[in-house]
Amino acid sequence: MMTSELVQQPAQKRASVVKSEGFWLALIFGVGTGLRLYGLEFQSLWQDEGLQFYVATQNSFSELFHQTRSFHPPLSFIVNHLFLLLGDSDFLLRLPSALCGIASLPILYVLGRELTSKEATVFAVFVLALSPFHIWYSQDARMYSQLMFLSLLSSVLLLRALRRGKVSWWFYYVLVSAAGMYTHVFVGLALAAQFLWVALYYRRQLRPIIVGGLAVALLFLPWALFLPWLTGFARNVSAHGLLLGLASDGRAGFTWAAVPYTLFVYAAGFSLGPSVAELHMDKGLRLILTFLPSITVAMSVCVVLLGIGIWALNKCFGARAAMFCLLGFFVPLVGASVYSLTPNATFNVRYTVSAFPYFCLFIGTALAYVVGANKVLGAGTVLAVIGISSASLYSHFTNPRYAKEDIRSAVAFWQQTEGDGALIAIGSPYPAHRYVGASDANRLFVVGTSSNEIVPRIEQVFLKQNTSSAYVVLARDWDKSRETAIRNAFAGTLERSFPGVKVFRISRPRAFQISDVSGKPAAARH
């Protein structure tokens, strides 16, 4: 194991350091656990979580494996399915993500001890425990917390396999890597980073990692053959050639602004600065300037510590450890950027989550180095990190500006006020379907998201229900085009607004021309 040159302490002080390490780790793990479980079901499911719930509540494992609603592999849906057998609640739906987030804390500690010192590792775990970014995904009922956990675990198992040379460790590495691929295909980016590192520093071990990679590919092959986007990709390449096939939708899914935004989110999460909804509506400079003080502070601390961490990790623990972290950090970022050039794809920070633990290792190494060099400056730097995390977490738990779209409250409002009328869901059909429930499912209608389709589909709902009024739950209407189309076509009033959601009551015009567009209830089409 690599030894520490980061903080040189007299021998008589080392015993007290070892004793205090257990206390600090226990405190960090306790705080990290509490933050990930606190308020786990306070917020409504948003659109992607609603999709996760819909897929996870299929009646058989065969349906989970062959479902077509999502191109993601089936393991996270199967895990959610098993947890939901214990009860129907948002808490149980999100619990696997929270548990994987909690389990990532000790796994990062083990990885850090393989690469750095006790001090740097404790600080890295401290950064992860308080990270608003990691807490957000630990409370999100999707597969990204599991992705991070399994990619971390595969890194630990790879280092153990290389150091101990036993077949059993390679066997565990293959199983965990395959489980990661069955959770999200972007685990493959973390595996690619690991392979590159072995090729650079352990060339004699190339054979076992190649064999292991082939084993992972064979284990993943049964599901990979069903990937719906593979046929679409092949069709585009066949029709337009490779380069045009990669960009056949005529737009770029990646912009250079994604790079600083990713670092900012790593440092401060989604609850400091402009909200995700605000960035969807307006990416202009005026919006950024509104939050310039908080953005400047978070980015300054992040960039300085990241630079110090990369330098200190290489200086104190050697090029081998530094390169392992650099590849683990940059390969997922580059891979997600390349993916954004494929048909109908975009760059999203969540696709890079396997890079985040290495960000924490860099920041943790920087904090340990600064504390060792100057205790006063180090204490101030640690307090700055705590302050950024605390401000973001406070907003995450208390500020509606940063809340997920509150479909749950919108549906509850309709159920309390409407009686037997219809509910028209626009923008978030899956959460609406989840909260309406089976008893009212025949009154829920999903009318699509295109502003050109909305009006004729709503007309069909009026005709089918033979009613003079209906409620509309409108979410994710970033450019307000759907709201404009509804207001122009129907008489209506805005009844209530919830975070990310508007509830309208609209009236049927005295006469309208019915177009041939289906307005089937959501339940019938699911």
LUMTOR-443841 format. One record per residue (C-alpha): z, y, x; residue number from 1. Coordinates in nm, 2 decimals, decimal comma, always signed. Layout:
NODE     c3     c2     c1   n
NODE      Z      Y      X NUM
...
This chain:
NODE     c3     c2     c1   n
NODE  +0,00  +0,00  +0,00   1
NODE  -0,08  +0,35  +0,12   2
NODE  +0,22  +0,54  +0,26   3
NODE  +0,33  +0,89  +0,18   4
NODE  +0,29  +1,18  +0,42   5
NODE  +0,32  +1,43  +0,14   6
NODE  +0,69  +1,51  +0,16   7
NODE  +0,88  +1,43  +0,48   8
NODE  +1,25  +1,38  +0,40   9
NODE  +1,54  +1,28  +0,62  10
NODE  +1,63  +0,92  +0,60  11
NODE  +1,97  +0,99  +0,45  12
NODE  +1,82  +1,17  +0,16  13
NODE  +1,58  +0,89  +0,06  14
NODE  +1,83  +0,68  -0,11  15
NODE  +1,92  +0,96  -0,35  16
NODE  +1,55  +1,02  -0,42  17
NODE  +1,50  +0,65  -0,51  18
NODE  +1,80  +0,67  -0,74  19
NODE  +1,69  +0,99  -0,91  20
NODE  +1,33  +0,85  -0,95  21
NODE  +1,44  +0,60  -1,22  22
NODE  +1,62  +0,88  -1,41  23
NODE  +1,32  +1,11  -1,41  24
NODE  +1,08  +0,83  -1,50  25
NODE  +1,30  +0,73  -1,79  26
NODE  +1,32  +1,09  -1,91  27
NODE  +0,95  +1,14  -1,88  28
NODE  +0,87  +0,81  -2,06  29
NODE  +1,12  +0,90  -2,34  30
NODE  +0,97  +1,25  -2,39  31
NODE  +0,62  +1,11  -2,38  32
NODE  +0,69  +0,85  -2,63  33
NODE  +0,86  +1,09  -2,87  34
NODE  +0,57  +1,34  -2,85  35
NODE  +0,32  +1,07  -2,93  36
NODE  +0,51  +0,93  -3,23  37
NODE  +0,63  +1,26  -3,37  38
NODE  +0,43  +1,37  -3,67  39
NODE  +0,20  +1,08  -3,65  40
NODE  +0,10  +1,10  -4,01  41
NODE  +0,17  +1,47  -4,08  42
NODE  -0,20  +1,56  -4,07  43
NODE  -0,48  +1,43  -4,29  44
NODE  -0,74  +1,20  -4,16  45
NODE  -1,05  +1,38  -4,05  46
NODE  -1,41  +1,25  -4,09  47
NODE  -1,42  +1,01  -3,79  48
NODE  -1,07  +0,88  -3,87  49
NODE  -1,19  +0,82  -4,23  50
NODE  -1,48  +0,62  -4,10  51
NODE  -1,24  +0,42  -3,88  52
NODE  -1,03  +0,35  -4,19  53
NODE  -1,33  +0,25  -4,40  54
NODE  -1,46  +0,00  -4,14  55
NODE  -1,11  -0,13  -4,06  56
NODE  -1,05  -0,22  -4,42  57
NODE  -1,34  -0,45  -4,45  58
NODE  -1,25  -0,79  -4,59  59
NODE  -1,35  -1,02  -4,30  60
NODE  -1,38  -1,02  -3,92  61
NODE  -1,75  -1,10  -3,97  62
NODE  -1,80  -0,77  -4,15  63
NODE  -1,60  -0,59  -3,88  64
NODE  -1,82  -0,74  -3,62  65
NODE  -2,16  -0,68  -3,78  66
NODE  -2,08  -0,34  -3,96  67
NODE  -2,35  -0,08  -3,94  68
NODE  -2,16  +0,23  -4,02  69
NODE  -2,07  +0,29  -3,66  70
NODE  -2,25  +0,19  -3,34  71
NODE  -1,91  +0,15  -3,16  72
NODE  -1,80  -0,20  -3,06  73
NODE  -1,56  -0,39  -3,30  74
NODE  -1,24  -0,43  -3,11  75
NODE  -1,07  -0,11  -3,22  76
NODE  -1,16  -0,17  -3,58  77
NODE  -1,02  -0,52  -3,56  78
NODE  -0,69  -0,39  -3,41  79
NODE  -0,67  -0,13  -3,69  80
NODE  -0,75  -0,40  -3,95  81
NODE  -0,45  -0,61  -3,82  82
NODE  -0,21  -0,32  -3,83  83
NODE  -0,32  -0,22  -4,18  84
NODE  -0,22  -0,57  -4,30  85
NODE  +0,13  -0,44  -4,26  86
NODE  +0,07  -0,16  -4,51  87
NODE  -0,17  +0,10  -4,62  88
NODE  -0,07  +0,42  -4,44  89
NODE  -0,21  +0,68  -4,20  90
NODE  +0,09  +0,61  -3,97  91
NODE  -0,01  +0,24  -3,93  92
NODE  -0,38  +0,34  -3,88  93
NODE  -0,29  +0,58  -3,60  94
NODE  -0,01  +0,36  -3,45  95
NODE  -0,24  +0,16  -3,21  96
NODE  -0,36  +0,48  -3,05  97
NODE  +0,00  +0,60  -3,01  98
NODE  +0,11  +0,27  -2,86  99
NODE  -0,19  +0,27  -2,61 100
NODE  -0,11  +0,63  -2,52 101
NODE  +0,26  +0,54  -2,46 102
NODE  +0,16  +0,23  -2,26 103
NODE  -0,07  +0,45  -2,04 104
NODE  +0,23  +0,62  -1,89 105
NODE  +0,37  +0,32  -1,70 106
NODE  +0,02  +0,20  -1,62 107
NODE  -0,06  +0,54  -1,45 108
NODE  +0,26  +0,51  -1,26 109
NODE  +0,16  +0,17  -1,12 110
NODE  -0,19  +0,30  -1,03 111
NODE  -0,04  +0,61  -0,87 112
NODE  +0,19  +0,39  -0,65 113
NODE  -0,11  +0,20  -0,54 114
NODE  -0,28  +0,52  -0,42 115
NODE  -0,02  +0,79  -0,35 116
NODE  +0,35  +0,85  -0,31 117
NODE  +0,65  +0,82  -0,54 118
NODE  +0,67  +1,20  -0,57 119
NODE  +0,30  +1,25  -0,65 120
NODE  +0,30  +0,96  -0,90 121
NODE  +0,61  +1,09  -1,08 122
NODE  +0,44  +1,43  -1,12 123
NODE  +0,12  +1,27  -1,23 124
NODE  +0,30  +1,07  -1,51 125
NODE  +0,49  +1,40  -1,60 126
NODE  +0,15  +1,57  -1,64 127
NODE  +0,02  +1,29  -1,86 128
NODE  +0,33  +1,27  -2,07 129
NODE  +0,32  +1,64  -2,16 130
NODE  -0,06  +1,66  -2,18 131
NODE  -0,18  +1,81  -2,52 132
NODE  -0,52  +1,65  -2,46 133
NODE  -0,37  +1,30  -2,42 134
NODE  -0,12  +1,35  -2,71 135
NODE  -0,41  +1,46  -2,94 136
NODE  -0,60  +1,14  -2,88 137
NODE  -0,28  +0,93  -2,90 138
NODE  -0,24  +1,06  -3,25 139
NODE  -0,61  +1,02  -3,35 140
NODE  -0,70  +0,69  -3,53 141
NODE  -1,01  +0,63  -3,31 142
NODE  -1,07  +0,42  -3,00 143
NODE  -1,03  +0,68  -2,73 144
NODE  -0,67  +0,62  -2,65 145
NODE  -0,74  +0,25  -2,62 146
NODE  -1,04  +0,33  -2,40 147
NODE  -0,82  +0,53  -2,16 148
NODE  -0,55  +0,26  -2,15 149
NODE  -0,79  -0,02  -2,08 150
NODE  -0,99  +0,17  -1,81 151
NODE  -0,66  +0,25  -1,64 152
NODE  -0,54  -0,11  -1,66 153
NODE  -0,87  -0,24  -1,52 154
NODE  -0,83  +0,00  -1,22 155
NODE  -0,48  -0,14  -1,15 156
NODE  -0,60  -0,50  -1,18 157
NODE  -0,90  -0,43  -0,95 158
NODE  -0,67  -0,29  -0,68 159
NODE  -0,44  -0,59  -0,72 160
NODE  -0,73  -0,83  -0,70 161
NODE  -0,86  -0,67  -0,38 162
NODE  -0,52  -0,66  -0,22 163
NODE  -0,40  -1,01  -0,31 164
NODE  -0,73  -1,18  -0,31 165
NODE  -0,63  -1,43  -0,58 166
NODE  -0,88  -1,56  -0,84 167
NODE  -0,62  -1,51  -1,12 168
NODE  -0,63  -1,13  -1,07 169
NODE  -1,01  -1,13  -1,09 170
NODE  -0,98  -1,33  -1,41 171
NODE  -0,74  -1,07  -1,56 172
NODE  -0,97  -0,79  -1,44 173
NODE  -1,27  -0,95  -1,62 174
NODE  -1,07  -1,00  -1,94 175
NODE  -0,94  -0,64  -1,95 176
NODE  -1,28  -0,50  -1,86 177
NODE  -1,45  -0,70  -2,14 178
NODE  -1,19  -0,58  -2,38 179
NODE  -1,26  -0,23  -2,27 180
NODE  -1,64  -0,28  -2,33 181
NODE  -1,56  -0,42  -2,68 182
NODE  -1,35  -0,10  -2,74 183
NODE  -1,61  +0,16  -2,63 184
NODE  -1,93  +0,12  -2,42 185
NODE  -1,82  +0,42  -2,20 186
NODE  -1,57  +0,20  -2,03 187
NODE  -1,88  +0,09  -1,84 188
NODE  -1,87  +0,43  -1,67 189
NODE  -1,52  +0,35  -1,53 190
NODE  -1,64  +0,01  -1,42 191
NODE  -1,94  +0,17  -1,25 192
NODE  -1,71  +0,40  -1,06 193
NODE  -1,50  +0,10  -0,95 194
NODE  -1,81  -0,08  -0,83 195
NODE  -1,92  +0,21  -0,62 196
NODE  -1,58  +0,24  -0,46 197
NODE  -1,58  -0,13  -0,37 198
NODE  -1,93  -0,10  -0,23 199
NODE  -1,81  +0,18  +0,00 200
NODE  -1,48  +0,04  +0,12 201
NODE  -1,47  -0,33  +0,05 202
NODE  -1,81  -0,46  +0,12 203
NODE  -1,67  -0,81  +0,19 204
NODE  -1,55  -0,81  -0,17 205
NODE  -1,88  -0,73  -0,32 206
NODE  -1,94  -1,09  -0,43 207
NODE  -1,63  -1,12  -0,65 208
NODE  -1,68  -0,78  -0,82 209
NODE  -2,05  -0,86  -0,88 210
NODE  -1,96  -1,20  -1,03 211
NODE  -1,69  -1,02  -1,23 212
NODE  -1,94  -0,76  -1,36 213
NODE  -2,18  -1,04  -1,46 214
NODE  -1,90  -1,22  -1,65 215
NODE  -1,81  -0,89  -1,83 216
NODE  -2,18  -0,85  -1,92 217
NODE  -2,21  -1,20  -2,05 218
NODE  -1,89  -1,16  -2,26 219
NODE  -2,02  -0,84  -2,40 220
NODE  -2,38  -0,97  -2,47 221
NODE  -2,31  -1,12  -2,82 222
NODE  -2,23  -0,78  -2,96 223
NODE  -2,46  -0,57  -2,74 224
NODE  -2,76  -0,74  -2,90 225
NODE  -2,66  -0,59  -3,23 226
NODE  -2,64  -0,23  -3,10 227
NODE  -2,84  -0,03  -3,36 228
NODE  -2,93  +0,25  -3,12 229
NODE  -3,10  +0,01  -2,88 230
NODE  -3,39  -0,04  -3,12 231
NODE  -3,41  +0,33  -3,19 232
NODE  -3,41  +0,41  -2,82 233
NODE  -3,68  +0,14  -2,75 234
NODE  -3,89  +0,28  -3,03 235
NODE  -3,87  +0,64  -2,90 236
NODE  -3,96  +0,53  -2,54 237
NODE  -4,24  +0,31  -2,66 238
NODE  -4,39  +0,60  -2,87 239
NODE  -4,33  +0,89  -2,63 240
NODE  -4,28  +0,75  -2,29 241
NODE  -3,95  +0,75  -2,10 242
NODE  -3,90  +1,12  -2,04 243
NODE  -4,01  +1,23  -2,39 244
NODE  -3,83  +0,93  -2,54 245
NODE  -3,50  +1,05  -2,38 246
NODE  -3,54  +1,39  -2,54 247
NODE  -3,74  +1,30  -2,85 248
NODE  -3,53  +1,50  -3,08 249
NODE  -3,64  +1,82  -2,91 250
NODE  -3,30  +1,96  -2,82 251
NODE  -3,06  +1,95  -2,53 252
NODE  -2,73  +1,78  -2,60 253
NODE  -2,58  +1,92  -2,28 254
NODE  -2,50  +2,27  -2,17 255
NODE  -2,34  +2,39  -1,85 256
NODE  -2,07  +2,56  -2,06 257
NODE  -1,94  +2,20  -2,13 258
NODE  -1,81  +2,18  -1,77 259
NODE  -1,55  +2,46  -1,78 260
NODE  -1,47  +2,37  -2,14 261
NODE  -1,39  +2,02  -2,04 262
NODE  -1,15  +2,13  -1,76 263
NODE  -0,99  +2,38  -2,00 264
NODE  -0,93  +2,11  -2,26 265
NODE  -0,79  +1,87  -1,99 266
NODE  -0,54  +2,15  -1,89 267
NODE  -0,45  +2,29  -2,24 268
NODE  -0,58  +2,05  -2,51 269
NODE  -0,75  +2,16  -2,83 270
NODE  -0,47  +2,39  -2,95 271
NODE  -0,49  +2,68  -2,71 272
NODE  -0,77  +2,93  -2,72 273
NODE  -1,05  +2,89  -2,98 274
NODE  -1,02  +2,60  -3,22 275
NODE  -1,29  +2,33  -3,23 276
NODE  -1,39  +2,46  -3,58 277
NODE  -1,43  +2,82  -3,44 278
NODE  -1,64  +2,69  -3,15 279
NODE  -1,87  +2,51  -3,40 280
NODE  -1,91  +2,84  -3,59 281
NODE  -1,94  +3,08  -3,30 282
NODE  -1,98  +3,01  -2,93 283
NODE  -2,04  +3,38  -2,86 284
NODE  -1,87  +3,58  -2,59 285
NODE  -1,68  +3,79  -2,84 286
NODE  -1,49  +3,48  -2,96 287
NODE  -1,41  +3,38  -2,60 288
NODE  -1,28  +3,73  -2,51 289
NODE  -1,04  +3,71  -2,80 290
NODE  -0,86  +3,43  -2,63 291
NODE  -0,92  +3,56  -2,27 292
NODE  -0,55  +3,58  -2,16 293
NODE  -0,47  +3,22  -2,25 294
NODE  -0,80  +3,09  -2,12 295
NODE  -0,76  +3,28  -1,79 296
NODE  -0,40  +3,15  -1,73 297
NODE  -0,48  +2,79  -1,82 298
NODE  -0,81  +2,78  -1,62 299
NODE  -0,66  +2,95  -1,31 300
NODE  -0,37  +2,71  -1,29 301
NODE  -0,60  +2,41  -1,36 302
NODE  -0,87  +2,50  -1,10 303
NODE  -0,62  +2,60  -0,82 304
NODE  -0,41  +2,28  -0,87 305
NODE  -0,72  +2,06  -0,90 306
NODE  -0,85  +2,20  -0,57 307
NODE  -0,51  +2,16  -0,40 308
NODE  -0,48  +1,81  -0,54 309
NODE  -0,82  +1,69  -0,41 310
NODE  -0,75  +1,83  -0,07 311
NODE  -0,39  +1,70  -0,05 312
NODE  -0,48  +1,36  -0,17 313
NODE  -0,74  +1,32  +0,10 314
NODE  -0,52  +1,47  +0,37 315
NODE  -0,20  +1,28  +0,29 316
NODE  -0,33  +0,95  +0,16 317
NODE  -0,67  +0,91  +0,32 318
NODE  -1,03  +0,91  +0,22 319
NODE  -1,01  +0,57  +0,05 320
NODE  -0,76  +0,68  -0,21 321
NODE  -0,92  +1,02  -0,25 322
NODE  -1,26  +0,86  -0,31 323
NODE  -1,12  +0,62  -0,56 324
NODE  -0,99  +0,91  -0,77 325
NODE  -1,30  +1,13  -0,71 326
NODE  -1,53  +0,85  -0,84 327
NODE  -1,30  +0,78  -1,13 328
NODE  -1,30  +1,14  -1,22 329
NODE  -1,67  +1,24  -1,17 330
NODE  -1,86  +0,93  -1,27 331
NODE  -1,75  +0,94  -1,64 332
NODE  -1,82  +1,32  -1,65 333
NODE  -2,17  +1,27  -1,51 334
NODE  -2,23  +0,96  -1,72 335
NODE  -2,14  +1,15  -2,04 336
NODE  -2,37  +1,43  -1,94 337
NODE  -2,66  +1,19  -1,88 338
NODE  -2,59  +1,03  -2,22 339
NODE  -2,62  +1,36  -2,39 340
NODE  -2,99  +1,36  -2,29 341
NODE  -3,07  +1,05  -2,49 342
NODE  -3,20  +1,07  -2,85 343
NODE  -2,97  +1,24  -3,10 344
NODE  -2,68  +1,25  -2,85 345
NODE  -2,45  +1,53  -2,75 346
NODE  -2,19  +1,59  -2,48 347
NODE  -1,84  +1,54  -2,61 348
NODE  -1,52  +1,57  -2,42 349
NODE  -1,38  +1,25  -2,57 350
NODE  -1,66  +1,05  -2,40 351
NODE  -1,49  +1,15  -2,07 352
NODE  -1,14  +1,03  -2,14 353
NODE  -1,15  +0,76  -1,88 354
NODE  -1,17  +1,05  -1,62 355
NODE  -0,85  +1,21  -1,74 356
NODE  -0,59  +0,99  -1,56 357
NODE  -0,75  +1,09  -1,23 358
NODE  -0,72  +1,46  -1,33 359
NODE  -0,35  +1,39  -1,38 360
NODE  -0,33  +1,22  -1,03 361
NODE  -0,49  +1,53  -0,87 362
NODE  -0,26  +1,77  -1,05 363
NODE  +0,04  +1,55  -0,98 364
NODE  -0,04  +1,53  -0,61 365
NODE  -0,09  +1,91  -0,60 366
NODE  +0,25  +1,97  -0,77 367
NODE  +0,42  +1,73  -0,52 368
NODE  +0,26  +1,91  -0,23 369
NODE  +0,35  +2,26  -0,34 370
NODE  +0,71  +2,16  -0,42 371
NODE  +0,74  +1,99  -0,08 372
NODE  +0,60  +2,30  +0,10 373
NODE  +0,79  +2,57  -0,09 374
NODE  +1,05  +2,48  -0,35 375
NODE  +1,05  +2,83  -0,52 376
NODE  +0,67  +2,83  -0,55 377
NODE  +0,67  +2,47  -0,65 378
NODE  +0,93  +2,54  -0,93 379
NODE  +0,72  +2,82  -1,06 380
NODE  +0,41  +2,61  -1,06 381
NODE  +0,58  +2,33  -1,25 382
NODE  +0,71  +2,58  -1,50 383
NODE  +0,35  +2,72  -1,54 384
NODE  +0,23  +2,37  -1,63 385
NODE  +0,52  +2,31  -1,87 386
NODE  +0,45  +2,65  -2,03 387
NODE  +0,08  +2,58  -2,09 388
NODE  +0,16  +2,24  -2,24 389
NODE  +0,44  +2,37  -2,45 390
NODE  +0,24  +2,66  -2,59 391
NODE  -0,05  +2,42  -2,68 392
NODE  +0,18  +2,15  -2,83 393
NODE  +0,36  +2,41  -3,04 394
NODE  +0,03  +2,52  -3,19 395
NODE  -0,07  +2,16  -3,23 396
NODE  +0,23  +2,07  -3,44 397
NODE  +0,28  +2,40  -3,63 398
NODE  -0,04  +2,62  -3,64 399
NODE  -0,28  +2,54  -3,93 400
NODE  -0,56  +2,71  -3,72 401
NODE  -0,57  +2,40  -3,50 402
NODE  -0,51  +2,14  -3,77 403
NODE  -0,76  +1,87  -3,87 404
NODE  -0,94  +1,93  -4,19 405
NODE  -0,69  +1,87  -4,47 406
NODE  -0,89  +1,64  -4,70 407
NODE  -0,56  +1,48  -4,82 408
NODE  -0,42  +1,80  -4,96 409
NODE  -0,76  +1,89  -5,12 410
NODE  -0,78  +1,56  -5,30 411
NODE  -0,42  +1,58  -5,41 412
NODE  -0,49  +1,93  -5,55 413
NODE  -0,79  +1,79  -5,75 414
NODE  -0,58  +1,50  -5,88 415
NODE  -0,31  +1,73  -6,00 416
NODE  -0,54  +1,99  -6,18 417
NODE  -0,86  +1,82  -6,30 418
NODE  -0,77  +1,53  -6,52 419
NODE  -1,09  +1,33  -6,59 420
NODE  -1,34  +1,55  -6,41 421
NODE  -1,56  +1,46  -6,11 422
NODE  -1,49  +1,53  -5,75 423
NODE  -1,79  +1,60  -5,53 424
NODE  -1,72  +1,55  -5,15 425
NODE  -1,94  +1,73  -4,90 426
NODE  -1,89  +1,70  -4,53 427
NODE  -1,60  +1,45  -4,51 428
NODE  -1,69  +1,16  -4,75 429
NODE  -1,48  +0,89  -4,58 430
NODE  -1,15  +1,07  -4,58 431
NODE  -1,22  +1,17  -4,95 432
NODE  -1,29  +0,81  -5,03 433
NODE  -0,97  +0,70  -4,86 434
NODE  -0,74  +0,95  -5,04 435
NODE  -0,90  +0,93  -5,39 436
NODE  -0,81  +0,56  -5,41 437
NODE  -0,95  +0,28  -5,61 438
NODE  -0,84  +0,41  -5,95 439
NODE  -1,04  +0,73  -5,92 440
NODE  -1,33  +0,60  -5,71 441
NODE  -1,57  +0,61  -6,00 442
NODE  -1,52  +0,99  -6,02 443
NODE  -1,59  +1,05  -5,65 444
NODE  -1,95  +1,15  -5,56 445
NODE  -2,09  +1,21  -5,21 446
NODE  -2,39  +1,44  -5,22 447
NODE  -2,49  +1,45  -4,86 448
NODE  -2,47  +1,73  -4,60 449
NODE  -2,81  +1,90  -4,60 450
NODE  -2,81  +2,23  -4,78 451
NODE  -3,15  +2,13  -4,93 452
NODE  -3,01  +1,82  -5,08 453
NODE  -2,69  +1,95  -5,22 454
NODE  -2,80  +2,13  -5,53 455
NODE  -3,02  +1,85  -5,68 456
NODE  -2,76  +1,59  -5,61 457
NODE  -2,49  +1,80  -5,78 458
NODE  -2,72  +1,84  -6,08 459
NODE  -2,75  +1,46  -6,09 460
NODE  -2,37  +1,43  -6,09 461
NODE  -2,35  +1,67  -6,39 462
NODE  -2,61  +1,46  -6,57 463
NODE  -2,44  +1,13  -6,50 464
NODE  -2,09  +1,24  -6,59 465
NODE  -2,21  +1,45  -6,88 466
NODE  -1,96  +1,72  -6,79 467
NODE  -1,97  +2,10  -6,78 468
NODE  -1,76  +2,14  -6,46 469
NODE  -1,66  +1,96  -6,15 470
NODE  -1,46  +2,02  -5,83 471
NODE  -1,62  +2,04  -5,49 472
NODE  -1,44  +1,96  -5,17 473
NODE  -1,63  +2,12  -4,89 474
NODE  -1,56  +2,05  -4,52 475
NODE  -1,73  +2,10  -4,18 476
NODE  -1,95  +2,37  -4,32 477
NODE  -1,97  +2,55  -3,99 478
NODE  -2,26  +2,79  -4,08 479
NODE  -2,16  +2,82  -4,44 480
NODE  -2,51  +2,71  -4,55 481
NODE  -2,38  +2,46  -4,80 482
NODE  -2,13  +2,70  -4,95 483
NODE  -2,42  +2,95  -4,99 484
NODE  -2,64  +2,70  -5,16 485
NODE  -2,37  +2,60  -5,41 486
NODE  -2,28  +2,97  -5,49 487
NODE  -2,65  +3,05  -5,54 488
NODE  -2,71  +2,76  -5,78 489
NODE  -2,38  +2,73  -5,98 490
NODE  -2,12  +2,96  -6,13 491
NODE  -1,79  +2,88  -5,96 492
NODE  -1,47  +3,00  -5,81 493
NODE  -1,28  +2,92  -5,50 494
NODE  -0,97  +2,75  -5,62 495
NODE  -0,79  +2,67  -5,30 496
NODE  -0,84  +2,67  -4,92 497
NODE  -0,68  +2,42  -4,68 498
NODE  -0,72  +2,39  -4,31 499
NODE  -1,09  +2,32  -4,26 500
NODE  -1,15  +2,26  -4,63 501
NODE  -1,25  +2,47  -4,94 502
NODE  -1,21  +2,35  -5,29 503
NODE  -1,44  +2,50  -5,55 504
NODE  -1,46  +2,46  -5,93 505
NODE  -1,82  +2,49  -6,03 506
NODE  -1,98  +2,50  -6,38 507
NODE  -2,30  +2,33  -6,50 508
NODE  -2,58  +2,58  -6,57 509
NODE  -2,70  +2,59  -6,93 510
NODE  -3,04  +2,45  -6,83 511
NODE  -3,17  +2,31  -6,51 512
NODE  -3,45  +2,09  -6,38 513
NODE  -3,33  +1,75  -6,27 514
NODE  -3,50  +1,63  -5,95 515
NODE  -3,54  +1,27  -5,86 516
NODE  -3,24  +1,24  -5,63 517
NODE  -2,97  +0,98  -5,66 518
NODE  -2,62  +1,09  -5,72 519
NODE  -2,45  +0,76  -5,72 520
NODE  -2,07  +0,75  -5,69 521
NODE  -1,95  +0,71  -5,33 522
NODE  -1,78  +0,38  -5,42 523
NODE  -2,10  +0,22  -5,55 524
NODE  -2,29  +0,31  -5,23 525
NODE  -2,01  +0,19  -5,00 526
